[in-house]
Structures are given as structure tokens and as C-alpha cells.
């Protein structure tokens, strides 16, 4: 291979466009492990190590973010105006140079990139991309850009897992799944919430799960959280105040919060979807200055009186839960955080949207609760409860992860009594966001990048065609096994039926084709019972609720398949053929 072609191959691999081929050696440590463990057992063990390494990486990530924050913005409670203006803008300049020349695949939040590795690149995530995400996200978040560490941690964990999987020469199917396992580990360590991390990865990245997948994801998430807590302690991200719901009538207030949160989610997602392609279509030279200008504008917002919008903002969410702000200022902070996050994200600055989403939700929830208490003084007001529910509301509406949003609030609060208001508010927010903006923000970003990844939300909304939608009436298609061959001959005499189903009392179903029946009649066996001639012609059966996809597995091998009742296996609900299945799919496509 020439020098230029070799250089090109390295570039392709670094950008994550092609997965490297796996080579097997005669004797390697990996081969020795394979001789001791089957691959599925090895995969479970690897999940634990992936969790450990991801937890260590996230601990370092958080330390670096804090170090950058102290160095760039200062360690005082009150930030210096000059630092607020210069730190995010200068960091933006450095980030732009790194993103354009050194780490071009490290932009974005990291969720879609991990998903693309699963569905396009056979689990391949360049380790260089993970390093770039670590460096640039640390610099951006620490210097005050309005982004969070959770999404980058997810991709860092996935990148580590991919590197380990390549080192162990795992099979292609295992390599595809190892990235999400690392993603769950990284997200769990960053968020200190293993259940939420597992649910999010299964709900939004993988889209399906088996016992093996679930076990590996859980082990990696738990391992990473154990490591993180070993170094940083087991305290939650927030000091949760007492959470209580005194009267059922308070649920009306949470319904209002869900509605407002749904509209806020749509505004936030619409802004990202509209502005991002416009910023990307600007001349290439502007990309050197977009993150810096975004940082300067965020610094101006902070200098004008809202430094809370800088960085992830966990400490300010905590203050909102304890009622340290007026509801008017909370509402302003929610709006300004949307603006600041839009500026950071659409400018190409690497970082996550989890923390900004939680910040907006917490401020919006506490603001709605405070406003309702002002209008209705007799109503019990707990800013911590409203802030927590608000977090779930924005998570469900903006990130479109309804199940994760519920368990996230439960895991953070540790109080099951909050489940009812969370379910109510999140449902309203999700339905409004889903109605007003059918495409989720992650799917929109994916399509803007020219990728066509499966939409987990669209898959959940798909209508599933079932056997009962295509089957025919069983009348005239079957006979009991005590009937004679000549009875079957009469059924197929009109030429419309090419097969007759035979119900054997103790042995399921059999089938005779018209040609077989004609042969039996020609040899004089017409007076034989069907049980005597069809006992060795067993065929499978389906149930009405089976999917048509399952029916396709049978109808190409057996011209006619019986559909039986689940409660009474002797009761024939219908029959189905290949033509029935194809006609139903054709009609469905035309709807």
C-alpha cells in the first residue's frame, strides 16, 4: 500500500466511517480467554470492566471540568465581569480550532454518534473521538458554555467500550452492542443514576432488549456508579427538600405545569432544529468564530445579571428547589437558559443537553409553582416538588424519553410519593410535544447530519399488523380427522381450494394438498379416514395476535396455516396464506 493510501485509511478510521476488520491469531491472550469462556460469558465480564473504566473516565472528566471552571472563571462566589466575558469566548476560539483540525467527529452531544455506531459502523467509535469529546467538552462546560457533561460522558463510555471490544476481537453482533453498554456506564456515572441510565440507553439508543442485553447494560451501569461513588461520594446531585402532596386537587397545578412545559419543550427543540442548519450553512471561515461569539453572548447574559445560565448549573437547580429565587426570576432564568443553550449548541460547541434540559425544567417548575401559590395562597407550595416535577416534564417533552423521565425524578428524589404528579405532568408534556412536533430533537439532528437512523419514538408509534388483520374465515377450509378422504375431495372439487386442513384430536394440525387428495382417490383410498393418511403431515399454527412478520416465517413453506384460539386450541379462528399476508401489507402501504 502506498503512503498516501495508508494515510487515507487511517483518516477514514479516525473519523469513524469504517470499522476495522478483526484478525484472529493462533495464540493471543484474547484467544486464551475465548478458550476458557464462551463469548456470551466473556461479554458479561467485559461489561463490568467497561463500567469500571467508564466510571474512572467520568470521575476524571468531572475533575477536569471543575479545574477548568476554577481556572477560567475563578473560585469566588461572585464571578468577575471580565472573566465572564472572556472565558467562554476564548474557550470558544480554542474549541473551534480543535473541532475543525484535530477532532472533527467530536462535535454534538454524543447520543446520535453512539446510535450511529450501533446501526451504521458496526460498533466502531474512534478512540480519538472519545478523547476529543473529553477535552473539548471539559473546556466548554468549565469555561461557562451552557452545556452539560452527561451526553459527552455517554459517548466517552461508548468510545472506551468500543476500544475494548476491538482489542478483544469480539464478533460483529457483540461489537454493535458494546457501545450502548459503555454509554449506559458513562451516563450512569455522570448522573449518579444507574436506573435512569439503563432505561435511557434501552429506550432511545438500542430500542430493544433481551435478558443478555439488559444484564450487560445493568452490570456496566452499576459498576460505573460504584467507582464514581468511591471517589466522589454517594450524595445525589441535589439536596432534595421534603417532598409531599397534601391534597389531590394539587394535581391540577401539575397538569398546568405539564402543559406549559410541553410548549417550552417545543420552543426549545424548534429553535435547535431551525438554527443549527443555518449556522452550518454559513461560510466555513465563520466556524472559527461561532463558538467564540456564542461564548461572548453567554458572557453578556451573565454580566447583565444571570450568571446562573453558565455551565451545567447544578448548584442553581439546588437553590431553586429550596426557594432561593422569586418565581419571576425563575421564569426569566428558564427563558435565558434556552437562549444560552441554543447559542452554545448550534455553534458546534461539544457538550450535552441533559443538564440544560433539567435546569430549564427545574426553573420553570419552581416558577409555575410560585406563580400558582401567589394566585392561590391557600394552595400548598413546595418549590422542591415543583422543581423536580419540572425536570421530568422537560425531559419527557424535549428529549422524548417518557419512561426515563419518570424514573429519573424518582431516582433523584428517592421519594415514591412524587410518582403521581410526575406521571400526570410528564404525560401532558409528552403528548403536547409529540402533537406539535412529531419529529424528536435527536431524530431531527440525525437527519440534518445526513444519516437515517431508526427512530425509537416512531417505532413505538407504529401500528403493528397482526394475523387477525389478514386471516380468512375458517369455514370450508378444514375437517376433523375422523372424516373420509372423499369428504376432503368434495371440498377441493370446485378448484378454489388447493389444500385442506385436518384437525387431529391429539396431535395438532395436518394438511393435505389437492394433488395428494386426488392421488388417494385414484388409488381407491377415498374411504380411508383423514387420520390414517394425514398423520405424518404436521404443520405449525399461529394465534390471532401474532404479528404478520411471524406469519411470513410459515406461509412460504406451508400454503395454508391454521390460526387457533389461545384458550381453546381446538377452536379454529381462521386460516392464513401467503397471498393473504401480502395483500394485507399491500393494503396497509396504500393507506
Secondary structure, 3 states (H helix, E strand, C coil): CCHHHHHHHHHHHHCCCCCCCCCCCCCCHHHHHHHHCCHHHHHHHHHHHHHHHHHHHHHHHHHHHHHHHHHHHCCCCCCCHHHHHHHHHHHHHHHHHHHHHCCCCCCCCCHHHHHHHHHCCCCCCCHHHHHHHHHHHHHHHHHCCCCECHHHHHHHHHHHHHHHHHHCCCCHHHHHHHHHHHHHHHHHHHHCCHHHHHHHHHHHHHCCCCHHHHHHHHHHHHHHHHHHHHHHCCCCCCCCCCCCCCCHHHHHHHHHHHHHHHHHHHHHHHHHHHHHHHHHCCCHHHHHHHHHHHHHHHHHHHHCCCHHHCCCCHHHHHHHHCCCCCHHHHHHHHHHHHHHHHHHHHCCCCCECHHHHHHHHHHHHHHHHHHHHHHCCCCCCCHHHHHHHHHHHHHHHHCCCHHHHHHHHHHHHCCHHHHHHHHHHHHHHHHHHHHHCCCCHHHHHHHHCCCCCCCHHHHHHCCCCEHHHCCECCCCCEEECCCEHHHHHHHHCCCCCCEEEEEECCCEEEEEEHHHHHHHHHCCCCCCEHHHHHCCCEECEEECCCEHHHHHHHHCCCCCEEEECCCCCCCEEEEECHHHHHHHHHHHHCC
